[in-house]
Structure formats: C-alpha cells, structure tokens
Amino acid sequence: MAKPVLKWAGGKRQLLDALYARFPETFDRYHEPFFGGGAVFFDLEPAAATVNDTNPRLVNFYEQVRDRPEALIARLREFRDPEADPDPELAFAEETRRGKAVEQYYYQQRARFNERAYADAWPDDEGDRLEEAALLLYLNRTCYNGLYRENSDGGFNVPIGRYADPDWVQAERVRAAARALAGTELRNGDFSYVLDAAEAGDLVYFDPPYEPMSPTADFAEYSAAGFDRDDQERLLEVARELDERGVAVVLSNSGVTYDRYETAGFSVEREGATRAINSDASSRGEVDEIVATNVPPEERRGPDQSALDEY
C-alpha cells in the first residue's frame, strides 16, 4: 500500500481502523472531497476515485506526483541541505521580496515558493508547475514540525526545522503514490462537487476542517482557512442529500458536532485520536472526535478488517 508523501495536519492514519469499520462491505467509486495528506486514500488505493482540495498548490502537487513522478524525484534530488548557503544562481539569494535578509538555502526556497502568493505568479507551464510541486515537498520535509501554514497574504511562513538527515526526496513514496493516483480524478474546488460526481453505490469520505470544540471559540483563524460555521451546515446538507440518493457516507469531525449528525439520522460514535502535528507541543495529544455514517451495521466491513485491498 502507498503512504502519504506529505506531512499534513489532521492526517487520519491513526483513525484508519475506526473508519474502515464503518465502510460498507462493497462499493463502486470512492470520493474524498477534503483530500489533504490523503492518508485514507493512499492506504485504501481505490481503483476508481475522485479527490478534491481547495488548496491549488496541493492539487498541483498531486497532479505532478501522478503524471510526472520521475521528473519530480529528479528535481528533488537537486535541492541542497536546508542550512546550506543560498544558491546565487536562483532568485532571492540575498533577500526576500519583502526585503528580509536570506542567509540559508531553506529561506531562499521558501521565498521562491511564495512568489505566487506575493506576486500573483501562478505557474503557467509544466516546468513551473513541477518546480512548485518540488518546492512544496522540499519545504514540507525540512520545515519546522512538518507544518503547512500560510499568513494572511497566502504566503507559506513556517520556519526551518532541525533535522539530522532530512529526506525531502521521498522517492519510493512518490512512486507508490503515483501508482495509487493513476486514473484518479483530481479536483480543486468546493466539496459540493460530490453531489454531481457520486452515484448510488459509491462511498464518500468527508474529512473537513474540524469545527472548534468550544461552542464560543473564535472562528477567525478557522474562517481564514476557508471553512466556517456556514460551511459546516452546508456539509451536513450535502451529506443528507447523498444519503437520500443511496450513497454511502462516512465522516469525521470534532466531538462538538455529535448531536448535529445524530439528529440528522446518522450513526455517530466518539473516537480518540492523537494530534501528530501541532505548532504548540502542549496541544498535541488525544482529541475528541466523532465518526458518523449512514452505512447500516450489518453492511459494514466491521472492526476485524483494518484495510481494504480491493472492491
């Protein structure tokens, strides 16, 4: 089975058994509207699928992995140690677009990666798109704690990490991910696309940005990521409509959404999961989350099967 190529906050590797226990015994196409690091997809390796994410950089990355894995690996092998001196042959060898001194190779590559955000320069040819994908993986594997975080202008702003021997090439993972993504439809849009894509007999797994556990929590940072309370309500309505159409639905979210999904008629149970990535070490640990589904108990795979190899 393939493994996630990127470190990504909210990854579901530790929740796989709980999710698979709610999956139906058989299904046709698989759909994952909030892809992120793709832990479930890569473990599952479905034969026919659609996946989606609102982050265009992330979708471009997976397109390059799927379509040009060897070219991506070759480019990644050319990158230098993150603590090395900047490359004088590349842009931002001395200072960033905002005038901040660049003293390490990592920060030069971060400044290059941020050209789209700060200069509105989305790569318009395949060479540039490959370069952006390579930069994303390089930064992801050399930045502090594997975080992906953007400032209010959309710039990646995570500082350099401290690793003895970081592997930013991830050659075998890239190749395995390319095989898993072969034939998969990649989308960059709103999760509601699944209403057009999914048919009766399909399976949809929703892993949205989790609603804050406190009902009085400030949604400012949450909304900045593009998913607020209104979106949570829209998600519930989409899940309901899929249920009415005979589409199997499995969804994970924070514990505060328990009553909402139970009232809507879904089977809901609480699960504990460990946050592996968080900038605040005190915030790492077990968190309260739920898994909701419309799959009847007698049609589920059950807890004795931790992986689905084929369907």
C-alpha positions as CSV (number, residue, x, y, z in Angstrom):
1,M,0.0,0.0,0.0
2,A,1.1,3.6,-0.5
3,K,1.8,6.0,2.3
4,P,1.2,9.8,2.4
5,V,4.0,11.7,0.8
6,L,3.4,14.9,2.7
7,K,3.2,15.5,6.4
8,W,-0.2,17.1,6.9
9,A,-2.1,18.3,9.9
10,G,-5.2,16.3,10.6
11,G,-3.9,13.2,9.0
12,K,-6.0,10.1,9.6
13,R,-3.5,7.2,9.8
14,Q,-4.3,6.7,13.5
15,L,-8.1,6.6,12.7
16,L,-8.0,4.1,9.8
17,D,-9.3,1.1,11.8
18,A,-12.2,3.2,13.1
19,L,-13.0,4.5,9.6
20,Y,-12.8,1.2,7.9
21,A,-15.0,-0.4,10.5
22,R,-17.8,1.9,9.2
23,F,-17.0,1.5,5.5
24,P,-19.5,-0.7,3.5
25,E,-18.5,-4.2,2.5
26,T,-18.6,-3.3,-1.1
27,F,-18.9,0.0,-3.0
28,D,-18.3,1.3,-6.5
29,R,-16.3,4.6,-6.8
30,Y,-14.6,6.3,-3.9
31,H,-14.8,10.1,-3.3
32,E,-12.7,12.2,-0.9
33,P,-13.7,15.9,-1.1
34,F,-11.2,17.1,1.6
35,F,-8.0,15.4,0.5
36,G,-5.2,17.0,2.5
37,G,-2.4,14.5,3.0
38,G,-4.6,11.6,1.7
39,A,-3.9,9.1,4.4
40,V,-7.1,7.2,3.9
41,F,-6.9,7.2,0.1
42,F,-3.3,6.0,-0.1
43,D,-4.0,3.2,2.4
44,L,-7.1,2.2,0.5
45,E,-5.7,2.6,-3.0
46,P,-9.2,2.6,-4.7
47,A,-9.4,1.5,-8.3
48,A,-11.8,4.4,-9.2
49,A,-11.9,7.7,-7.3
50,T,-12.3,11.4,-7.3
51,V,-10.4,13.5,-4.8
52,N,-10.6,17.3,-4.2
53,D,-8.9,20.0,-2.2
54,T,-9.4,23.8,-2.1
55,N,-5.6,24.4,-2.0
56,P,-4.4,24.8,-5.6
57,R,-0.7,24.2,-4.6
58,L,-1.7,20.8,-3.0
59,V,-3.7,19.7,-6.1
60,N,-0.9,20.7,-8.4
61,F,1.5,18.7,-6.2
62,Y,-0.6,15.5,-6.6
63,E,-1.0,16.1,-10.3
64,Q,2.7,16.2,-10.7
65,V,3.1,13.1,-8.5
66,R,0.5,11.2,-10.6
67,D,1.7,12.4,-14.0
68,R,5.5,13.1,-13.7
69,P,6.8,11.1,-10.7
70,E,10.3,10.5,-12.1
71,A,10.8,14.1,-13.2
72,L,9.7,15.2,-9.7
73,I,12.1,12.9,-8.0
74,A,14.9,14.0,-10.2
75,R,14.3,17.7,-9.4
76,L,14.1,17.0,-5.7
77,R,17.5,15.3,-5.8
78,E,19.0,18.6,-6.9
79,F,18.0,20.5,-3.8
80,R,20.6,21.3,-1.2
81,D,20.7,20.9,2.6
82,P,18.3,23.5,4.1
83,E,21.1,25.0,6.3
84,A,23.4,25.5,3.3
85,D,24.2,28.9,1.8
86,P,21.7,30.3,-0.7
87,D,22.2,29.4,-4.3
88,P,23.5,32.5,-6.1
89,E,22.1,31.2,-9.4
90,L,18.5,31.3,-8.1
91,A,16.2,34.2,-7.2
92,F,16.2,35.6,-3.6
93,A,19.8,34.6,-2.9
94,E,20.2,37.8,-0.8
95,E,16.8,39.0,0.4
96,T,13.1,38.1,0.1
97,R,10.6,40.1,-1.9
98,R,9.8,42.0,1.3
99,G,13.4,42.9,1.9
100,K,14.3,40.4,4.6
101,A,17.9,39.0,4.5
102,V,18.2,35.4,3.3
103,E,21.1,33.6,5.0
104,Q,20.1,29.9,4.5
105,Y,19.1,27.8,1.5
106,Y,15.8,26.9,3.1
107,Y,14.6,30.5,3.3
108,Q,15.6,31.1,-0.3
109,Q,13.4,28.2,-1.4
110,R,10.6,29.5,0.8
111,A,10.8,32.9,-0.9
112,R,10.7,31.2,-4.3
113,F,7.7,29.2,-3.3
114,N,5.9,32.3,-2.2
115,E,6.2,34.1,-5.5
116,R,2.6,33.0,-6.4
117,A,1.2,34.4,-3.2
118,Y,3.1,37.7,-3.2
119,A,3.5,38.3,-6.9
120,D,0.3,36.6,-8.2
121,A,2.5,34.5,-10.4
122,W,0.8,31.1,-10.5
123,P,3.0,28.8,-12.7
124,D,1.6,28.8,-16.2
125,D,3.7,26.0,-17.8
126,E,4.5,22.4,-16.8
127,G,8.1,23.2,-15.9
128,D,7.0,25.9,-13.4
129,R,4.3,23.6,-12.0
130,L,6.8,20.8,-11.5
131,E,9.1,23.3,-9.7
132,E,6.3,24.4,-7.4
133,A,5.5,20.8,-6.5
134,A,9.1,20.1,-5.8
135,L,9.4,23.1,-3.6
136,L,6.2,22.1,-1.7
137,L,7.7,18.7,-0.8
138,Y,11.1,20.1,0.0
139,L,9.7,22.7,2.4
140,N,7.3,20.2,3.9
141,R,10.1,17.8,4.8
142,T,12.5,20.4,6.0
143,C,10.3,23.0,7.8
144,Y,9.5,23.1,11.5
145,N,7.4,20.1,12.6
146,G,6.1,19.4,9.1
147,L,3.6,22.2,9.3
148,Y,1.8,23.8,6.4
149,R,0.7,27.3,7.4
150,E,0.0,30.4,5.4
151,N,-0.1,34.1,6.6
152,S,-3.0,36.4,5.7
153,D,-1.4,37.1,2.3
154,G,-1.3,33.4,1.4
155,G,2.5,33.1,2.0
156,F,4.0,30.0,3.5
157,N,5.6,31.2,6.7
158,V,6.8,28.1,8.6
159,P,10.5,28.5,9.8
160,I,13.3,26.0,9.1
161,G,13.2,22.7,11.1
162,R,16.1,20.9,12.8
163,Y,16.7,17.5,11.3
164,A,19.9,15.4,11.3
165,D,19.4,14.0,7.9
166,P,16.1,15.1,6.3
167,D,14.8,13.1,3.3
168,W,13.0,15.5,1.1
169,V,13.1,13.3,-2.0
170,Q,10.8,10.6,-0.7
171,A,11.4,8.6,-3.9
172,E,9.6,5.4,-3.0
173,R,6.6,7.2,-1.5
174,V,6.3,9.4,-4.6
175,R,6.4,6.3,-6.9
176,A,3.9,4.4,-4.8
177,A,1.6,7.5,-4.6
178,A,1.8,7.8,-8.4
179,R,0.6,4.3,-8.8
180,A,-2.3,4.9,-6.4
181,L,-3.3,8.1,-8.1
182,A,-3.2,6.6,-11.6
183,G,-6.7,7.1,-13.1
184,T,-7.9,9.2,-10.2
185,E,-9.7,12.4,-11.0
186,L,-8.1,15.4,-9.1
187,R,-10.2,18.4,-8.5
188,N,-9.6,21.9,-7.0
189,G,-12.9,23.3,-5.8
190,D,-15.7,23.2,-3.3
191,F,-16.6,19.9,-1.6
192,S,-20.1,20.1,-3.0
193,Y,-18.9,18.8,-6.4
194,V,-19.5,15.4,-5.0
195,L,-23.3,15.8,-5.5
196,D,-22.6,15.6,-9.2
197,A,-19.8,13.0,-9.0
198,A,-21.2,10.4,-6.6
199,E,-23.9,7.9,-7.6
200,A,-25.9,5.3,-5.6
201,G,-23.5,2.5,-4.5
202,D,-20.5,4.9,-4.2
203,L,-18.7,5.8,-1.0
204,V,-17.9,9.3,0.1
205,Y,-15.5,10.0,3.0
206,F,-15.6,13.6,4.4
207,D,-12.7,14.8,6.5
208,P,-13.4,18.6,6.7
209,P,-11.5,21.2,8.7
210,Y,-12.8,20.3,12.2
211,E,-15.2,22.6,14.0
212,P,-13.6,24.1,17.1
213,M,-14.5,22.1,20.2
214,S,-15.6,25.2,22.2
215,P,-19.0,26.5,21.1
216,T,-17.8,30.0,21.9
217,A,-14.5,29.6,20.1
218,D,-13.3,32.4,17.9
219,F,-13.7,31.4,14.2
220,A,-11.3,34.0,12.9
221,E,-8.4,31.6,12.2
222,Y,-10.8,28.8,11.2
223,S,-12.6,31.0,8.7
224,A,-9.3,32.2,7.3
225,A,-8.7,28.7,6.1
226,G,-11.9,28.9,4.1
227,F,-14.3,26.8,6.2
228,D,-16.6,28.4,8.7
229,R,-19.9,27.5,10.5
230,D,-22.0,28.1,7.4
231,D,-19.8,25.6,5.5
232,Q,-20.3,23.1,8.3
233,E,-24.0,23.4,7.8
234,R,-23.7,23.1,4.1
235,L,-21.6,20.0,4.6
236,L,-24.4,18.4,6.7
237,E,-26.9,19.2,4.0
238,V,-24.7,17.6,1.3
239,A,-24.3,14.5,3.5
240,R,-28.1,14.3,3.9
241,E,-28.7,14.6,0.2
242,L,-26.1,11.9,-0.6
243,D,-27.8,9.7,2.0
244,E,-31.2,10.2,0.3
245,R,-29.6,9.2,-3.1
246,G,-28.2,5.9,-1.8
247,V,-24.6,7.0,-1.5
248,A,-22.6,5.6,1.5
249,V,-21.3,8.4,3.7
250,V,-18.6,8.3,6.3
251,L,-17.5,11.5,8.0
252,S,-15.0,12.5,10.7
253,N,-15.3,15.8,12.7
254,S,-14.8,17.2,16.1
255,G,-16.8,15.9,19.1
256,V,-18.9,19.1,19.2
257,T,-20.7,18.0,16.0
258,Y,-22.0,14.8,17.6
259,D,-25.6,16.0,18.2
260,R,-25.8,17.6,14.8
261,Y,-25.2,14.4,12.9
262,E,-27.1,12.2,15.3
263,T,-30.2,14.5,14.9
264,A,-29.8,14.2,11.1
265,G,-30.1,10.5,11.3
266,F,-26.5,9.4,11.1
267,S,-25.0,6.7,13.3
268,V,-22.4,8.6,15.4
269,E,-19.7,7.4,17.7
270,R,-16.8,9.1,19.5
271,E,-13.2,8.2,18.8
272,G,-10.0,9.3,20.4
273,A,-7.2,10.4,18.1
274,T,-3.7,11.8,18.6
275,R,-2.6,15.1,17.0
276,A,0.8,14.3,15.5
277,I,1.4,17.8,14.1
278,N,0.8,21.0,16.1
279,S,3.0,24.1,16.5
280,D,2.2,24.1,20.2
281,A,3.6,21.0,21.9
282,S,1.1,21.3,24.7
283,S,-1.8,20.9,22.2
284,R,-0.6,17.6,21.0
285,G,-2.3,14.5,22.4
286,E,-5.7,12.9,22.3
287,V,-8.5,14.9,20.9
288,D,-12.3,14.2,20.9
289,E,-13.7,13.5,17.5
290,I,-16.6,11.6,16.0
291,V,-17.1,9.3,13.1
292,A,-20.6,9.5,11.6
293,T,-22.0,7.2,8.9
294,N,-25.2,6.2,7.2
295,V,-24.0,2.6,6.5
296,P,-26.2,0.1,8.4
297,P,-24.2,-2.0,10.9
298,E,-25.0,-5.2,9.0
299,E,-23.5,-3.8,5.8
300,R,-20.2,-2.6,7.3
301,R,-16.8,-4.1,6.9
302,G,-16.5,-4.4,10.7
303,P,-13.6,-3.9,13.1
304,D,-11.8,-7.1,12.1
305,Q,-10.6,-5.7,8.8
306,S,-8.1,-2.9,9.0
307,A,-7.6,-2.4,5.3
308,L,-9.4,-2.7,2.1
309,D,-7.2,-4.0,-0.7
310,E,-9.8,-4.1,-3.5
311,Y,-13.5,-3.9,-4.1
